[in-house]
Amino acid sequence: MSKSPSEKKNFQISIDAILALDAISRRKSYAQASEELHKVPSAISYTIQKCEQDLKVKLIDRSGHKAELTEAGKAFLEYGKQVLDSISELVQKTQQADLGWEREVRIAIDTIFPVEIIYPLIKNFYKSCPAGVKVQILEEVFGGIADALYTGRADIVIGASSSLIESSSRFRSQIFGEANFVFAVSPSHSICKRKQPLSGEDIENEIAVVVTDTSLTMAAKTSGILEGQLTFRVPSMKDKIAAQIQSLGVGYLPLHLIGDALNNKELVILKTETGREKAQLCIAWDGRNKGKALEWFVNEIQQSKIFEKFLRGGNKSTK
């Protein structure tokens, strides 16, 4: 049966007790531990005895020539070191907050870009910015990229269609380029035998490979899919490209991602009566966030122009 609050022994385990036990564990001597901690031996002895009294356990075996930790002492020190690590992190995070650095920055990238495109910037961030700021990358699809911004799942979104980002005082955005989409299929697909340009009926009779929208709160969206068309859904653009190379279906693909597949004759572009419009892409963020990590990434993404360069064919590999 658990004790009531009034029956419980109230005591505090001090940081000094953990530090003293750690020093004794390593130095095997009160005298040497006190020298390391710049305290008199009596102060070290009192700290340990007080902790033992409060816990009602023996932390140090004093029967031998050297001070050795008991099993209870070893357990105390093991978990005590975790407390010290947490306190160190607490100090660091508090100081970072005072200087304007967030604990974490979350970046959502539309699946029409490979996630690894931003790795060089993240590497530079870790080199030049305070330690302890976590970076999280999210891969989102279609409406999911805007949804990630609106719901606060992401601090920055990259590759969102400008038509999905609301014009408001809350959000900031900047268009950085256009994505061209082409109707590309495996040369072994039966649709290649049909007369071009392909009609809507020609396409409607084939399975469409679709990347599943990752929106959590917004209505899921699709593009280039005809009413009544059978679909095969995949989680990312990379998977859609792979599926169409394997002749599992048809659909529009971003031209900047399929250069290698076209060169290797894994995909061919077919003309259609009604093409898919270009998509204006933007970077967007919540203007209320004044964090320095967010500011760093926004500035670096804009100045490096890595996504603009990729759209122009700076990296054509999809594998």
N, C-alpha and C positions, 0 to 999 in steps of 0.2 A: 504493500500500500504506500503510495507516495506521501511525502511530508507536506504539511501545509506551509505556506510562505513564512508564517511566524516560527515554524519549527526548523526551518532551513538555516544552516550556518552561513552567515554573510562574511565573505572575505574576498580580497582582490589578489589575483596573481600578477605580480609586477613584471615588467620587462626586465628589470634588474635581476630577478630570480632566473629567468631563462638565460640571460647573458652569463650569469655566474655559473650556472650548471654547465653551459656549453664550454666555458673556459676550463672548468674543473675536469670535464670529460676529456678534453684534449691535453691538458697540462699535467693531470694526475696529482695535483698539489694545490692546496689552498693558497700557499705563498706565491707560487708562480701565477696562479689565476688572478690573485690580487694585483700582482705586478703588471699583468697584461691589461687589466681593467683600471689601473691607476687608483686602486682603493686599498685600504689597510685590510689585512687578513681578517680582523675581527668583524669588519663590515660585511665581508663575503660570507663568513660563518653565520652571522645573524640573519642575513637574507635567506640563506638556505634553510636554516632552522625554523624561521618564521613560516616559510612556504610548507615545510614538512608538517608543522603543527596545524596549519590551516587545512591541509589535505588529509592529515592523519595517515600519512605513509612515509616510509623512509626513502629518500631519493639518493643518498650517498651511503655506501658501505665503508665505515670507518675502522673496521677491524684489522685491516692490513697496513702495510707501510705506505701504500699509495691510495689515494682517494679514488674509488671506483663507483660507478653508477649501479644502482640496483636495477632490476627489471622495470620497476615502476619509474625509476629515474630516467631510464632509456626511453620509455614511452612518453614521459613528460617532455623530454628534450626533443623527441621526434616531432610531436605535435606543436611544441613550443616554437620550433624553427619555422613552422608554417605560419604561426602567429606573427613572428618577426618579419617574414616575407610580406604578409598582408599589411603590416604596419608600414613597411618600407614603400609598398605600392600606394597606400593611403597618403603618405607624405608626398610622393611623386605626383599623384593625380591632383592633389590639392594645389600644389605649386603650379602644375600645368594649367589648371582651371583659372588660377589667379593671373596667369600670363595669357589666357585666351585660347589654350589648346584643348580640343575635345578629347574625350576618352576614345572615341571611335569615329571613323568616317566611312560611310557606306556608299559604294558606287555601283549603280545599275547600268549595264551595257546591253543594248539591243542585240538580239541574236544574229543580226546581219553583220556584226563584227565579231571576230574571234576574240575571246576574253584576253588571250595572251598579248594582244596588241598594247595593252596598258602596263604590262609588267615592267618595262624599262622606267616608266615614271614612278611606279611604286618602289622600285629599287632606289631611285634617286631620293624619294621621300624618306625612306628609312635612313639614308646616309646624311641628309641635311636637316631633318626635323627631330624634335625631342623623342627620346625613346619612350615607349609605353602607349603611343597612339595606335590603336588597332585599325587595320584596313580590311574591309569586307567587300568582296565583289559579288554582285548578283547578276545572273543572266536572265533577261526578261524578253518576252515576246509580244510584239504588236501593242495592244492596249495596256499590257502589263507594265511597260516602261513608264507610262504616264501614271498608272495606278500606284506604282512604287513611290513616285514623288508625292502624289496627293495624300497617300495614307501615311507617309513618313517612314516607309520601309527603306528608303534610300535618301541620301543627302544630295547626291548628284545623279542625274540620268544622262546617258549619252546614246545618241542614235534615235531618239524619239522623233516621230513625225511631228513637224511643227503644227499640223492641224489638230493634234491631240493635246497640246499644251495650252491651257487657258491663258488668255490675256488678262492679267490682273496685277495688282500692286504687290501681291505676295510672292509670285514666282518671277524669276529672271531667266531669260533664255537667249540663245544666240544661234542662228542658223549657220552651219559650217559647210554644207554641201548637199549634193543630190545623189540619190541612189537610182540607177537605171535597172529595170527589170526586163528580162527576156524570157520567152517561152522556150525552155531547153529540156530536152529529153534524151534518153539513151538512143543511139542510132539503131539499136535492135528493137525498139518499141514499134508496135504495129502502126501507130499513128503517123510514122514517118512515110508510110506508103500513100498517104492521102494527099490530095491536091492542096497546094498552098495558094493563098493564105487560108488557114484553117478557119472554119466557121464555128460559131458557138455550139452548134449541134455536134460537130466533130469532137470538140473538147468535152462536151457534156457527157458523152457516152464512155469516157475514160475515167479511171480512178484518179482523183486529185490527191497529191501528197500535201498535207497541211501541217504547219507548225502550230501547236496548240497555244492559244492565247493564255498568258499567265496572270491576267487580271484577277484580283481577289474580290474587288468591290464593284468594278465597272463591268458593263455588259461585254462579253467576249466578242471579239471582232475577227473577221477573216477578209481576205482580199483575193480577187482573181478566181473565186469559186462560183460556179453557176448553180442556179436553183435546181435542186434534185440530184446534183452530181454526187456520186459515191466518193467518200473520202477515206484516206488512210492517214491517221494523225501520228506525228512524231514530236519529240520534245525540243528540238533545236533546228536551226537552219542547216547546220552541218549534217544532221541526220536526214533532213529533207533532200539535200544534194546527194548524199550517199544512196538514198532510196531511189531517186530518179536515175542515178547512174546504174543501179541494179534493175531498172525497168519495172519498178513496182508501181509507178504511176507517172502523172504528168503535172506540170505547173510552172509558174513563173519563178525565176530565180534571180537574185541580185548579180548583175554582170561582174562586179568587182570581186566576187568570191569564186567564180567558176573559170577563171582564165586557164588554169592548169588542166582542168577537165576538158575544156574545149580544145586546147592544144594537143592533148593526148587522145582526142577523138572518143572520150568517154561520154561526152554530151555533144549534141548538135542543137543549133538554134533554128526554130521553125517560125515562119511568119504567121500571124493571126490577123483576122479581120478587125478585131478590136484588141488593141494592146493594153498594157497596164501603164498608168501614168507614173512619172517619176515621183519619188518621195523626197520632199525637203526634210533634211535631218538637222536636229539641233542638240545642243547641250543645254540642260536646264537645272536649276537649283532653287531652293527656298531662300528668298531674299532676307527673311527674318533671321536666318542662321548667320551669325557673325564669327563663327569659329575660324581659327587660323588654319586648321588642316583643310577645311573646305575651301578657304580662300587660296591656299597653296595649290590644290588640285585644279581648281577652276582656272587659275592663271597659267599653270603649266600646260594644261590641255589646250588652252587657247593659243599659247605662244608656240608650242611644239608643232601644232597642226598635224598631229599623227593620224587623226581620223580623216582629215581632208586628203592627206597623202595616200592613205590606204584606198580611198574611193577612186583616186586617180591611177591606181594600179601599182602602188608601192609594194604590195604583197598580194600575190594572186593565189597563194596556196590555200587549200581548204582542208588539208590533211594534217 
